[in-house]
Amino acid sequence: MPAWLISWTVFCALGMAFPAILLLLVWRRRAAVSGLMAIPLVAVLVLALSMNHDIRCVVIGADYTRRLYVTILVFVALILINAVCAAFRKAWAIAVASAVLSLAWFFIGVVNSAV
């Protein structure tokens, strides 16, 4: 199996699926989307949409553009702030999901910078 396929599968499983499952479990328990859950849910949706290159160009920006990097940094900052707020409110599942999503967005930024 090629190394890029293994890393892509691990990224999808840990960077998108794990936080999405945590958020859906919290959503199911509380039966309403709280303010703390809105930002990570949007981040998971945008991250999932950005897996397709054509959609990524529309949603977060084309390759090597300032808009792409600003969008990635905004998502990293918003999700990190959300993780801290969730930790203060003792919503641990949301805090963990936000922290993992922040790392996933940071990884997207690193990959787009290196390639």
ABEGO torsion letter per residue (X at the ends): XBAAAAAAAAAAAAAAAAAAAAAAAAAAAAGBBBAAAAAAAAAAAAAAAAABAAAAAAAAEBBGBAAAAAAAAAAAAAAAAAAAAAAAAGBAAAAAAAAAAAAAAAAAAAAAAAX
